[in-house]
Every structure is written in structure tokens, then in C-alpha cells.
Amino acid sequence: MRKNLLLLFLILLSGKILIAQEPAPYSWEITGIKKADGVYTLNFSTKGNKKWDLYAPDAKFDDIPSSVLSFPDSSIVIAAALKADIEGRTIISPLFASAKYTVFQGPVSFSADIRIPGKVPAVLLGSLQFTYGRGESFFPLETLNFEVALEGGVSADNKILISSIDISKPLQQCGQAAAENKKSLFTVFLLGFLGGLVALLTPCVFPMIPLTVSFFTKKAGASSSGKRNAIVYGLFIFLIYVAFSVPFHIIGTVSPTIYNDIATNIYLNIIFFIIFIVFAISFFGYFEITLPGSIANRANAKQGSDIAGIFFMAITLVIVSFSCTGPILGTLLVGSASEGAWPLTAGLAGFGLALGLPFGLFALFPQWLQNLPKSGGWLTTVKVVLGFIELALALKFLSNADLVAHWGILKRELFFGIWIIIFLGLFIYLMGWIRFPHDYKGQKIGTGRKVFAAAVLLFTLYISPGITNTRYANISLVSGFPPPLCYSLYRHPVNCEEPLKDYNEALQLAKEKNKPILIDFTGWACVNCRKMEENVWPDQGVKKLMEQYILVSLYVDDKKQLPAVEQFIYKTKDGNERRIKTVGDKWSVFQTENFNATSQPWYVLVSPSEQLLAPPVGYTPDKQEFSSWLQCGLDASKK
């Protein structure tokens, strides 16, 4: 994907036009021929396509190769690079400084030798990227995912579906039937509403309230049309923000796990980290994030007193206030990325309602305008405070990427150390000891600001034990944001108990010890999982019950590549195919196929004979409720 973007960038730099045409299909036949122990020749044969020129596999476009052969298992070595079995014809490319390239139209085979260390899989998964085009039409590094049988290979243990599990018939019914662990729509709505209220208190939005309401009421005189128009204006603001969620409903039809994939994608988390840093710097006043002025000008030009004009007035407000609302809205969107389309809609509805409601209320009760605080330096203070909060939130996305990729660069203690520096900086700012571009010298520090500064200092002191290796390092108030207790700089971190991470190992141990299994479907980037592990599991009652189970934690977002011999393509119950290439792929499909769930945490109780003991449950912060569920499973196991 990165090579595709780089190649496209090179073409654009050359000043040429990339013609967007529907790619013509190439049909490939792949075979694997054994040459020696662990050494195979892969042949990729195609009948060609007379409409297009297929570039030779050893061609280069400004040091970018025309073909790439890759495998999910990085230990596989390409001993001999791809080469064609025949000589092609030579063309002069109009895209790359009239360079000469070898291309094929008719049948051709590309072959490469690979060396596989250790066990050889019976079926090898991989991908071939090839390039074709004609004239100025150009399709670089088109990807072909393939599977090829290898002589003498070992079959993968591709057991996913447990035939003895019937999710509708647990051995014992207890508690409430589990629902997918998603935040309630009302909770997300409230969070969005609170975000909207915060956005109201920014310099881009707050001064607009009295100006806009006065515009409507004065223009209509004593009639009720002014109040009606102001209410319609607020309604349009609400609907515009709700409309932002519509594309996510379309995206959600692609895959049941797509939102979780988005939330745990390493590169997206890095991008979110950078975006939040940019948001923070903008809030500090070093520059403004705005949409292109042409967009605002078009919307502004269509304003008027009719319904359409009011609609464009609402769009204009959304656009011009983006420099303040964008970061807050971005936080809301990213925070709900793994929850699904409807939570996003609920959050955006809350955000839009909080922004639009004041315009309607102040139109109905214009006397309230007299009680609004005057715009001033306090609005700038709000923005800077939000900047510090954005910095703290940005670190969470870097942590997500680090945890999922197992880089080990942002351990728990380092995370808390950076947070302490950020909140100390916020305290120093609130006390007036440092200034940002929009602050002025001699600005008066009010009592409310000092009280808030004291609260920030107390919070900083509260999280300070997070850098220590003591029992106080478990900071329950922020559970889920920092890395797990076991992801530590210390060799033997306190309160750290590493569970099993493979279901088959847990099953074997359960049979040996005749204990039921507690399956914990979790994720490295799962906030609620950490809350359960750090707030509920340590409870003595819960811990005593959990010790009677074989605990196995299955990380559905683990990007660690499986060895080639353990990779396979699985056909799901609904007829789709899933490529099992990573640890997370395996446990994600295992969860959806057996327990019809995609969220985390997700807890399942299974007997040594692989029977469902009780209905699964999700996030259960009530310790007594979780204890009762565990006891229910033990009772079912004894029966």
C-alpha cells in the first residue's frame, strides 16, 4: 500500500496524468514445485490480456519495483527473485522520462525460488503485486492474494468452529442474557452532548450565539418568525452533525469487525496521534485549523431568510467554527471508532444538539442573553486547557500502536511520566506562570482558574504513583488509558499476573486439571478490558472464583504474524472467506464464529468437554454481578 502511494506520488511529480480506468482483470494460476528440503519454486502463470501491457517483474520505476512477492511470515526468504520465462517486447514509457520497459501481452509465467525455515506448510499464503498499463494509463502494484499447495507440507491446525458450543443453550441460565459490549447509545449521546457544551465555550462558537439570535429576532421585528427561524437554524446544525455519521453506516456493511480493525490499526493510530498533536498546537494558538475559505464563501453566498438560506447559514457556522470544534469532534469520532455506526450517530447527535440548542432557547427567551458572560480572555484559557487535554489523549493512540505492534517503546511508567509532565504544564499555565500566543501580559488569574489549577495539581499527584513499582501503581481512576500493569519497565511488576494466551493450551490444561475455562476475549487497545483487569479482577471475591478456572486471554487485535504453517483461509458460517495470518485474525474469527460477538471484553465459560456453561457477558464493572456470573459457571460445571 505504501509503495502504491509512493509510486502515485512519483507519477504526479512527473506532471503526467494518471488516467482512472476500471482495472482489467488478470487471471493467474499458481503452482509450487519442490526443489530441495524447504526450497520451492513458485510459478505464476497468466494468459495475458491484449488490452494491457504487463510489465516485466524486474522493471523499476524510479527505484520502485514493478512487482513484489511477499508473505505474512517474514521468515520466508526469497532465494531467487521473480523472472519471466520468455522475452517480452520493449516499449517507451511516456510517464517516466521516455524510459524503456519490457512488457508482455500474451501468455507468460513469472517464477521465484523461496526458502522456508522450519516446518513447511501444506498450503502457503502470500501476495503478488504486479504492474500493468498502456500509454498514460497506469496501474502499479496491483495485489493478488494467493494460496498455493506445497509438496510435503504440514497441514495447519485450522480448527475454529467448536461443534459442541450452542450459544442459545448454555448448561445453566443465570443472570441476564449477554448483549454485545457496546456503550449504551444514551451514554455515548451524553458524552457527545458534553463535548458539544465544551465546544460552545470556545472563541469560535460562543460569540456567535448572541449575534445570530439577535440577527434573527431583530430582522423579524415583533413577529414570531424570528424565533421560528432561530429554532430552525439550531435544528439544521443538529441535522448536519448527524449527517456526518451516514458514511459509517455504509462502511459497517463491509465486515462485522471493521470498526475494531479501524480502532486497532497501527498506522491509523499513529495518524490519530499526529492529528491530536496538531490539534493541541492549534489550541495553544500557534496556528488555526480551518477548512478552505472557498467552501465557507460558497455557503455564505447562499444565505438568506428562507429555509434554504437558513440551512446554508448553519453550514457556514459549522465550517467557520471548525478550528475549535474540529479537535473536539475528532476526539468523539475516534473514541467511538470501535463501537459501530449507531454509537457514532448517537455521539454526533449529542454534539449537534448541544451546539444547536442554545440558538433555539435564546430565541424563545431572548432575555437570557443579558445573563451570558462577556467574551474575553477566559475563552482563550478554555482553548489552551483543551490543548493540554488533546496532548494527553494523543499519547493514548501512540500507546495503542505500540501495544498492538509490540514495539515496547511506551511502557506504562513512561506513559505516566509524560502525563505527569503534561498536567504539570497545565497547572503552571493556569497559575499564569507561562503564556501562549493569545495570552497577554498581566492577565488577571481569577479564583475559579486557581481552583481548577489546584484540582489539576491534585490529579497530577494522584497519578504520580503510576511511575513506581508498588501496589499503589494501579491508578483505578484512569484504568484503560495507560498500558496494562504487565507492560512495564520493571522486570517483576507488582500486581502483574500473565494469563495463558492460546485456547488449545488452555483446553489441554483444563482437561488435565478438570477445571472449566474462562475465555477472556480482549485487546491490547481495549479500554474496558483494562478497567476489568485492574478494578474488578483484583477483588478478593472475584479473584478466588477466577482461580477455580483456567484463564485464557485471547487478543483479537494482536498483529503478530503466525508462522507460515499456522496460516490458512477459513470459510465462515455465512460463506465468506477470512485469511488467518495473525494471532488477532485467529481469535477474532474464533470469537465471531462460536459466540456471535465482535466486542471486547467478552467473557465465556466453557467446560473441559467444550460445552457452554453460562451465557457470555461483556463489560461488567459491578464486582458482585461478575462474581455471581462466575459462581453460576462453577455450579453448572459441577452439575
Beta strands, then each sheet from edge to edge (+ up, - down):
strand 1: 28-36
strand 2: 39-46
strand 3: 53-55
strand 4: 60-61
strand 5: 64-65
strand 6: 68-70
strand 7: 77-84
strand 8: 89-92
strand 9: 100-104
strand 10: 108-115
strand 11: 123-134
strand 12: 137-149
strand 13: 517-522
strand 14: 550-555
strand 15: 568-571
strand 16: 577-580
strand 17: 602-606
sheet 1: 1+ 2- 10+ 7-
sheet 2: 6+ 11- 3+ 9- 8+
sheet 3: 4+ 5-
sheet 4: 6+ 11- 12+
sheet 5: 14+ 13+ 17-
sheet 6: 15+ 16-
end
